[in-house]
Amino acid sequence: MSWLDKYIKYFGWIIVFGSLLFSSCKATKYLQESEILLRKQKIVMHQTQIIENHRILSSDLTAQLKQKPNRKTLGLFYTRMWVYFKLQNSKSNSSFNKWLSRVVAQQPTLVDSLIATQTRDAMAGVLFNNGFYDGVVEYDIKRIGNNNADITYNVFPESPFKVRNLKYRSTDTIIEAFLPSLISNSLIVKGKRLNSADYELEALRLVRFFKNNGFANFNKSHISSLLVDTFATNIDITLEVLPPNQSNSHQKYKLNNIQIFLDYNTNNAGQMPQTDTTINGVRLLSYADKSPFKQSAIQKLIYFNPGDVYNQDNIDFTNKRLSSLPCFKFIKIKTDIDSIQNDKININILLTPSDKYSAGIDYDLNWETNTFLNQALIGTAVSYNHKSKNILKGGEVMNLSLETGIAVNPNPQNNNFINTIDFKFSNEFRIPKFSGFLGLYTALTKIPSYKHALVKQSMLTDMQKLATTSMLTSYSYTRIINLYDIQALNVGYAINYQKSNFQKYQINHLGVSFLNTKLDPKFDSLISGNIFLQRSLAERQLFTGLLFRDFTYTYVKPPNRWAEDWFGRINVESSGAEIWLANTLVNAFNKTDVNFSQSLKFSQFFKF
């Protein structure tokens, strides 16, 4: 295609696109005489004082806008709306037209006074729910030309009503005894503007409190709406905890029988268990002659016992811990009121095991270019992954991975046809419980710091409930023909502590990495001018951490109502501290210096 043909082609496309835009700018001509296009809408806040949490209030008001003006192409043309009218007049029902109708076309947004009134009322409701009881919202429709109009919503918050007094009450004497302590930590705060969201959060807090203190059937329907008395711009609030529908008082429950069915499924549901073991009052039942799980290990993941006061958090946490074990496919915790003792609750935990083993094979084919050696290589690799669940009958998991690959040079010339050979092996063993690593954490709770021990006892207790332990071994070997060999061996012992959905700690205590390289003369000559590569590859290196190797703290803040979130990570790593200390102590008692690094390079560093 000549340059003239290209320019004619491009010019033609410009004409087509320009015609489309020119036509779409006249899209409003398709409107009926009584139809007015909503060009834009805005909210104007007429405030006489600084409003607390102004951004949240503005966001809530904006969310009430029930219409969305049509989008413009390049900010000038109603192309999507023009396509809509064209399709309305088209008799074709082709698949292309259907696609245009579904993806491109946009129906015109017309000014509707009824919708504007509904929007105004919704905004007034937002003001009321945020404590602006005298707030007013008005709207104004301004015509622009013949077929366009703008809507402005004028918001007058006026003075907010603030909480002066707060009172909790209940006709249930058992519930009444808890209320003084609850009101002292209320989320409805004196002196602040009353917000309906605060009431909802406070109601949920009260429900959770009572469910954690034995009242298993307590729910949000037992929390009354707020009773409000206003004085000028102050309000007195009364919140009442209501009794059950058919009783004068709420029933407080204790746990009675706790049974765990270790291998439950729909096929054996009606059968008699073959094994029955009781540990600390908890019955562990199995339908097999020999239980597939170590009963004591499973019982340690149950955070309630017979005779305990009913606590919903403990039941939910037990469910969470059991669900974290890959050896179970389904977990169901059933609670039932005892048929004889109506103040007792029986709990049945139904555990359905998953497949004990899983395996997979992956095959990879790739093309890569080595600019350093000016080579184009074709590589292939095969990997095998094997997972063993419940390997020691306590929910332990072992992940085994093997991978081998080869890269060839399709145009060898002066090079070898086989360029690279590599092999990788890794094995991770995870235990679903915390291991104190030689009693280190217990010792840290006894060492005083500025205000408290180096590790708080409460944190250690939390880690014993939530943390898991993993041990990792890996080995890799890479051989590039006529250049170099690299071998790497890693051994690690780590504790993973997921404090919450947003905070995670990973501590690698034992970490040993050995790197061994062997350089061929050809490669040695290629890097002769690069001191960094020579020092990195020419020596055998050992990275060590016998009590501490590295620490990582991760925090993820969930998105807020504006989809804003943030992520943070802190990492501390060290190597060789123990070797340096041992070397120093040996030299302190020797007349001549001893250097442990003569035949093997011990890497010594601290990184933050």
C-alpha positions in Angstrom: 0.0 0.0 0.0 1.5 3.4 -1.1 1.7 6.4 1.2 -1.2 8.0 -0.8 -3.4 5.0 -0.2 -2.7 5.1 3.5 -3.6 8.8 3.8 -6.8 8.3 1.8 -7.7 5.4 4.2 -7.0 7.4 7.4 -8.8 10.5 6.0 -11.8 8.3 5.3 -11.9 7.1 8.9 -11.6 10.7 10.1 -14.6 11.6 7.9 -16.7 8.7 9.3 -15.8 9.4 12.9 -16.4 13.2 12.5 -19.8 12.5 10.9 -20.7 10.3 13.8 -19.8 12.9 16.3 -21.5 15.7 14.3 -24.7 13.6 14.1 -24.6 12.7 17.8 -24.3 16.3 18.9 -27.8 16.7 17.5 -29.1 13.7 19.5 -31.5 16.0 21.5 -33.5 16.6 18.3 -35.1 13.2 18.7 -36.7 14.2 22.0 -40.4 15.0 22.2 -41.4 18.6 22.8 -42.4 17.8 26.4 -39.2 15.9 27.2 -36.3 17.7 28.9 -32.9 16.1 29.0 -31.2 16.1 32.4 -27.8 17.8 31.6 -26.3 17.7 35.1 -27.2 17.8 38.8 -25.4 19.0 41.8 -25.7 19.3 45.6 -25.0 22.6 47.3 -24.5 22.6 51.1 -25.6 25.7 52.9 -24.0 25.2 56.3 -23.7 27.8 59.0 -21.1 25.9 61.0 -18.4 23.3 60.6 -20.0 19.9 60.3 -18.2 16.9 61.9 -17.6 14.1 59.4 -18.6 16.4 56.5 -17.2 14.1 53.9 -19.3 11.1 55.1 -22.4 13.2 55.1 -21.7 14.5 51.6 -21.1 11.0 50.4 -24.4 9.8 51.9 -26.3 12.7 50.3 -24.7 12.0 46.9 -25.7 8.3 47.2 -29.4 9.4 47.2 -29.3 10.8 43.6 -31.7 8.6 41.8 -30.9 9.7 38.2 -27.6 9.7 36.3 -27.1 12.2 33.4 -26.1 10.8 30.1 -22.4 10.4 29.4 -20.8 12.5 26.6 -18.1 11.5 24.2 -15.1 13.8 24.6 -17.3 15.8 27.0 -19.2 17.2 24.0 -21.4 14.7 22.2 -24.2 12.4 23.2 -23.0 9.6 21.0 -24.5 6.8 23.1 -27.9 8.4 23.2 -27.8 9.0 19.4 -27.1 5.3 18.9 -30.1 4.6 21.1 -32.4 6.6 19.0 -31.0 5.2 15.8 -31.6 1.6 17.0 -35.2 2.6 18.0 -35.9 3.6 14.4 -34.0 0.6 12.9 -36.0 -2.4 11.7 -32.9 -4.6 11.7 -32.7 -7.2 14.5 -29.1 -8.3 13.8 -26.7 -9.6 16.4 -24.6 -6.4 15.9 -27.6 -4.2 16.7 -28.3 -6.3 19.8 -24.7 -5.8 20.9 -24.9 -2.0 20.3 -28.2 -1.9 22.3 -26.7 -3.8 25.2 -23.2 -2.3 25.3 -23.2 1.1 23.6 -26.7 2.6 23.5 -27.9 4.7 26.4 -31.4 5.8 27.0 -31.9 9.5 27.6 -32.2 10.6 31.2 -35.2 13.0 31.4 -36.0 15.5 34.0 -38.7 14.0 36.3 -40.2 16.1 39.0 -41.5 13.1 40.8 -38.0 11.5 41.0 -36.6 14.8 42.1 -39.1 15.0 44.9 -38.2 11.4 46.0 -34.5 12.3 45.9 -35.2 15.4 48.0 -37.1 13.4 50.6 -34.3 10.8 50.7 -31.7 13.5 51.3 -33.9 14.9 54.1 -33.9 11.4 55.6 -30.1 11.4 55.5 -30.0 14.7 57.4 -32.5 13.3 60.0 -30.5 10.1 60.5 -27.4 12.1 61.0 -28.9 14.3 63.8 -30.0 17.3 61.7 -33.7 17.1 62.8 -34.5 20.6 61.5 -32.6 20.1 58.2 -34.3 21.0 55.0 -33.6 20.0 51.4 -35.0 21.9 48.4 -34.4 21.4 44.6 -34.4 23.8 41.7 -34.8 22.9 38.1 -33.2 25.4 35.7 -34.0 25.2 32.0 -31.0 25.4 29.6 -32.2 26.1 26.1 -35.2 24.2 24.8 -34.4 20.6 25.7 -31.9 20.7 28.6 -32.1 21.4 32.3 -29.9 21.3 35.4 -31.1 20.3 38.9 -29.6 21.8 42.0 -30.4 20.3 45.4 -29.9 22.9 48.1 -29.2 21.3 51.5 -29.7 23.3 54.7 -28.5 21.1 57.6 -29.2 23.7 60.3 -27.9 23.0 63.8 -27.4 19.3 64.7 -29.0 17.7 67.8 -26.4 16.3 70.2 -26.8 13.7 72.9 -27.2 15.2 76.4 -28.2 12.1 78.4 -28.2 8.4 77.7 -30.2 5.8 79.6 -30.5 2.0 79.2 -33.3 0.1 80.8 -35.0 -3.3 80.9 -37.9 -4.9 82.7 -35.9 -8.1 82.8 -34.0 -8.0 86.1 -31.3 -10.4 84.8 -30.6 -8.2 81.8 -30.8 -5.0 83.9 -27.8 -6.1 86.0 -25.6 -5.9 82.9 -26.7 -2.5 81.7 -24.5 -0.2 83.9 -21.3 -1.7 82.6 -22.7 -1.7 79.0 -23.7 2.0 79.0 -20.2 3.1 80.1 -18.7 1.7 76.8 -21.6 2.8 74.6 -20.9 3.7 71.0 -23.6 6.4 71.3 -21.4 9.2 72.9 -22.6 12.1 75.0 -21.9 15.5 73.5 -21.8 14.1 69.9 -24.3 14.3 67.1 -26.6 11.3 67.1 -26.1 9.1 64.0 -28.4 6.2 63.1 -25.3 4.2 62.1 -24.1 4.5 65.7 -27.3 3.1 66.9 -27.0 0.1 64.5 -23.5 -0.6 65.7 -24.5 -0.2 69.3 -27.4 -2.7 68.8 -25.0 -5.2 67.3 -22.6 -4.7 70.2 -25.3 -5.4 72.7 -26.5 -8.5 70.8 -23.0 -9.9 70.7 -22.4 -9.2 74.4 -25.5 -11.0 75.5 -24.9 -14.0 73.2 -21.4 -14.3 74.7 -22.8 -14.3 78.2 -25.2 -17.2 77.9 -28.2 -15.7 76.2 -28.1 -17.9 73.1 -31.5 -16.8 71.7 -30.9 -13.0 72.1 -31.2 -11.1 68.8 -31.6 -7.6 67.4 -35.4 -7.7 67.8 -34.8 -7.5 71.5 -33.2 -4.0 71.2 -35.9 -1.3 71.0 -35.8 1.8 68.7 -34.4 4.9 70.4 -36.8 6.9 72.6 -35.8 10.5 72.1 -36.7 13.7 74.0 -35.5 17.0 72.5 -34.6 20.1 74.4 -33.5 23.0 72.1 -30.7 21.2 70.1 -30.0 18.6 72.8 -31.6 15.2 73.1 -32.1 12.7 75.9 -32.0 9.1 74.7 -33.5 6.0 76.2 -32.7 2.5 74.8 -34.7 -0.4 76.1 -33.7 -4.1 76.1 -37.0 -5.9 75.5 -38.0 -9.3 77.0 -38.8 -12.3 74.8 -42.2 -12.5 73.1 -43.7 -15.2 75.4 -41.7 -14.6 78.6 -40.8 -11.9 81.1 -37.1 -12.7 81.1 -34.4 -14.1 78.8 -33.1 -17.6 79.4 -29.4 -17.9 80.2 -27.9 -21.2 79.0 -24.9 -23.4 79.9 -23.4 -26.1 77.7 -24.3 -29.7 78.4 -23.3 -32.5 76.0 -20.6 -31.8 73.4 -20.2 -34.5 70.7 -17.8 -34.4 67.7 -18.4 -36.8 64.8 -15.0 -37.1 63.2 -16.0 -38.7 59.9 -19.6 -37.7 59.3 -21.3 -37.9 55.9 -24.8 -38.5 54.6 -24.2 -42.2 54.1 -23.3 -43.1 57.7 -25.6 -40.5 59.4 -28.0 -43.2 60.7 -25.4 -45.7 61.8 -23.9 -46.3 65.2 -20.4 -45.0 65.8 -17.7 -47.7 66.1 -15.3 -45.7 68.4 -16.2 -43.5 71.3 -13.6 -41.5 73.2 -14.1 -38.8 75.9 -11.5 -36.1 76.5 -12.2 -33.3 79.1 -15.9 -34.1 78.9 -16.0 -33.9 75.1 -17.1 -37.0 73.2 -15.3 -37.8 70.0 -17.1 -40.4 67.8 -16.0 -42.2 64.7 -17.9 -44.5 62.3 -14.6 -46.4 61.5 -13.0 -49.1 63.6 -9.9 -46.9 63.8 -10.4 -43.1 63.9 -8.9 -41.2 61.0 -7.9 -38.4 63.4 -6.0 -38.1 66.6 -8.8 -37.3 69.0 -6.6 -35.2 71.4 -5.5 -32.9 68.6 -9.0 -32.3 67.4 -10.2 -31.7 71.0 -7.6 -29.0 71.5 -9.3 -27.0 68.7 -12.6 -26.9 70.6 -12.8 -23.7 72.6 -15.7 -24.6 74.9 -16.4 -27.4 77.4 -19.4 -28.9 79.1 -20.6 -26.6 81.9 -19.4 -23.4 80.3 -21.7 -20.5 79.9 -22.9 -20.3 76.3 -20.5 -18.0 74.3 -21.1 -17.3 70.6 -17.6 -16.0 70.0 -16.1 -19.3 71.2 -18.4 -21.3 68.9 -17.5 -19.1 65.9 -13.8 -19.3 66.7 -14.0 -23.1 66.9 -15.7 -23.1 63.6 -12.9 -20.9 62.1 -10.1 -23.1 63.5 -11.7 -26.3 62.2 -12.3 -24.7 58.8 -8.7 -23.7 58.5 -7.7 -27.4 58.4 -7.6 -28.7 54.8 -8.4 -32.2 56.0 -12.1 -31.3 56.4 -14.4 -30.7 53.5 -17.4 -29.6 55.5 -17.9 -28.4 59.1 -21.3 -27.9 60.8 -21.9 -27.0 64.4 -25.4 -27.7 65.6 -26.8 -26.3 68.8 -30.0 -27.7 70.4 -31.7 -27.0 73.7 -31.6 -30.1 75.9 -35.0 -31.9 76.0 -34.8 -32.5 79.7 -32.9 -29.5 81.1 -34.3 -26.5 79.3 -31.5 -24.3 80.5 -28.8 -26.4 78.9 -27.6 -26.6 75.2 -26.2 -29.6 73.5 -23.6 -29.1 70.7 -23.0 -31.6 67.9 -20.0 -30.9 65.6 -20.2 -32.7 62.3 -16.9 -33.1 60.5 -16.7 -34.4 56.9 -13.2 -35.4 55.9 -11.8 -34.4 52.5 -9.5 -36.6 50.4 -6.4 -37.4 52.3 -4.1 -37.0 49.2 -4.1 -34.7 46.2 -1.6 -34.5 43.4 -1.1 -32.6 40.1 1.4 -32.5 37.2 2.1 -29.3 35.3 3.9 -29.0 32.0 5.5 -25.7 30.8 6.9 -24.7 27.4 8.6 -21.3 27.0 10.8 -19.2 24.8 13.4 -16.9 26.3 16.1 -14.6 25.0 19.4 -14.4 26.8 20.8 -10.9 25.8 23.9 -11.4 27.8 25.0 -14.4 25.7 23.0 -13.4 22.6 21.0 -16.7 22.5 17.4 -17.6 22.0 16.4 -20.7 24.0 13.4 -23.0 24.0 12.7 -24.4 27.5 10.5 -27.1 28.9 9.8 -28.1 32.4 7.7 -30.7 34.2 6.6 -30.3 37.8 4.8 -32.7 40.2 3.0 -31.5 43.3 1.7 -33.8 46.1 -0.3 -32.7 49.1 -0.8 -35.0 52.1 -3.5 -33.8 54.5 -3.8 -35.1 58.1 -0.5 -36.9 57.7 0.0 -37.5 61.4 -3.8 -37.5 62.2 -3.7 -34.1 63.8 -4.5 -31.9 60.8 -0.9 -31.6 59.6 -0.2 -30.9 56.0 2.8 -31.8 53.9 3.4 -30.2 50.5 5.9 -31.9 48.3 7.0 -30.3 45.0 9.5 -31.6 42.4 10.4 -29.8 39.2 12.9 -30.5 36.4 13.6 -28.6 33.2 15.8 -28.2 30.3 16.5 -25.4 27.8 18.0 -26.0 24.4 19.5 -23.7 21.7 17.7 -24.4 18.4 20.6 -22.7 16.5 23.7 -23.9 18.3 26.4 -23.0 15.8 29.4 -22.6 18.2 27.3 -23.3 21.3 26.0 -26.4 22.8 22.5 -27.7 21.8 21.6 -28.3 25.5 22.0 -25.0 27.3 20.5 -25.4 30.7 19.5 -28.2 33.1 17.8 -27.5 36.4 16.2 -29.4 39.2 14.1 -28.2 42.2 12.8 -29.9 45.2 10.8 -28.4 48.1 8.9 -29.9 51.0 6.8 -27.9 53.5 5.3 -29.4 56.7 2.6 -27.4 58.4 1.3 -28.0 61.9 -2.0 -26.4 62.9 -0.7 -25.3 66.3 1.8 -22.9 67.9 5.2 -24.2 68.8 7.1 -22.0 71.3 10.5 -22.8 69.7 12.6 -24.0 72.6 10.6 -22.0 75.1 11.7 -18.7 73.6 8.3 -16.9 73.9 7.7 -18.0 77.4 11.1 -16.5 78.4 10.3 -13.3 76.5 7.2 -12.8 78.7 9.4 -12.7 81.8 12.0 -10.2 80.5 10.9 -6.6 81.5 10.8 -3.8 79.0 9.8 -0.1 79.2 6.2 -0.6 80.2 5.7 -4.3 80.1 7.5 -7.5 79.2 9.1 -7.9 75.7 6.1 -10.1 74.8 2.8 -9.6 76.6 1.3 -12.7 78.2 -2.0 -11.8 76.4 -0.2 -11.9 73.1 1.4 -15.3 73.9 -2.1 -16.6 74.8 -3.5 -15.3 71.5 -0.6 -16.9 69.6 -1.2 -20.2 71.2 -4.8 -20.1 69.9 -4.2 -18.7 66.4 -0.6 -19.3 65.3 0.6 -22.3 63.2 4.1 -23.7 62.6 5.7 -24.7 59.4 9.0 -26.3 58.5 10.5 -25.9 55.0 13.3 -27.7 53.2 14.2 -26.9 49.6 17.1 -27.7 47.2 17.7 -26.4 43.7 20.4 -27.1 41.1 21.0 -25.2 37.9 23.6 -26.1 35.4 24.4 -23.8 32.4 26.7 -25.8 30.1 30.2 -24.4 29.9 29.3 -21.5 32.2 28.5 -22.3 35.8 26.7 -24.5 38.3 24.6 -23.1 41.2 23.3 -25.2 44.1 21.1 -23.8 46.8 19.9 -25.5 50.0 17.4 -23.9 52.4 16.1 -25.1 55.8 13.5 -23.0 57.7 11.3 -23.1 60.8 8.6 -20.5 60.9 5.6 -19.4 63.0 2.6 -17.8 61.2 0.4 -15.7 63.3 -2.8 -14.3 61.7 -4.0 -12.0 64.4 -7.0 -10.8 62.4 -8.3 -10.5 58.9 -6.1 -7.4 58.6 -2.9 -8.2 60.6 -0.4 -11.0 60.0 2.9 -11.9 61.5 5.5 -14.3 60.1 8.6 -15.1 62.2 11.3 -17.3 60.8 13.4 -18.5 63.7 15.6 -21.2 62.3 16.8 -20.3 58.8 19.9 -21.7 57.1 20.6 -21.1 53.4 23.7 -22.6 51.7 24.7 -21.2 48.2 27.5 -23.1 46.3 28.7 -22.0 42.9 31.2 -23.4 40.5 32.3 -21.2 37.6 33.7 -22.5 34.3 36.7 -20.7 32.9 34.6 -19.2 30.0 32.2 -17.5 32.4 35.0 -16.5 34.8 36.5 -14.5 31.9 33.1 -12.9 31.0 32.6 -11.4 34.4 36.3 -10.5 35.1 35.4 -6.8 34.9 32.4 -7.1 37.3 33.7 -7.2 40.9 30.2 -7.5 42.3 29.4 -10.6 40.3 32.7 -12.1 41.1 32.3 -11.7 44.8 28.7 -12.9 44.7 29.3 -16.0 42.7 32.9 -17.0 43.3 32.5 -17.9 47.0 30.4 -20.5 48.8 28.1 -18.6 51.1 26.1 -19.6 54.2 23.2 -17.5 55.5 22.3 -18.4 59.0 19.7 -17.7 61.7 19.5 -20.1 64.6 17.2 -18.1 66.9 16.1 -15.4 64.5 16.3 -15.2 60.7 13.6 -12.7 59.7 10.3 -11.1 60.8 7.5 -9.7 58.6 4.5 -7.8 59.7 1.7 -7.1 57.2 -1.3 -4.9 57.6 -4.2 -4.5 55.1 -6.8 -1.9 55.8 -10.1 -2.8 54.2 -11.6 -0.3 51.6 -13.8 2.4 53.0 -17.0 3.8 51.4 -14.8 5.7 48.8 -13.0 2.5 47.9 -9.8 3.8 49.5 -7.5 1.3 51.2 -3.8 0.9 52.0 -1.3 -1.9 52.6 1.8 -1.9 54.7 4.6 -4.3 55.3 7.6 -4.2 57.7 10.4 -6.7 57.3 13.5 -7.2 59.5 16.2 -9.7 58.4 19.5 -10.7 59.8 22.2 -13.3 59.1 25.4 -14.5 60.8 24.7 -13.0 64.3 25.2 -16.4 66.0 28.4 -17.2 64.0 29.8 -13.7 64.8 29.1 -14.2 68.5 30.6 -17.7 68.5 33.7 -16.5 66.6 34.1 -13.5 69.0 33.8 -15.8 72.1 36.4 -18.3 70.7 38.9 -15.5 69.9 38.4 -14.1 73.4 40.0 -17.3 74.9 42.5 -18.0 72.1 45.9 -16.3 71.7 45.6 -16.4 67.9 42.5 -15.3 66.0 40.2 -18.0 64.6 38.2 -17.2 61.5 35.3 -19.5 60.8 34.9 -17.9 57.3 38.2 -19.1 55.9 36.8 -22.0 53.8 33.1 -20.9 53.9 31.8 -17.4 53.6 29.3 -16.7 56.5 27.1 -13.8 55.4 26.7 -11.3 58.2 24.2 -8.5 57.8 21.1 -6.8 59.3 18.4 -5.4 57.0 15.3 -3.4 57.8 
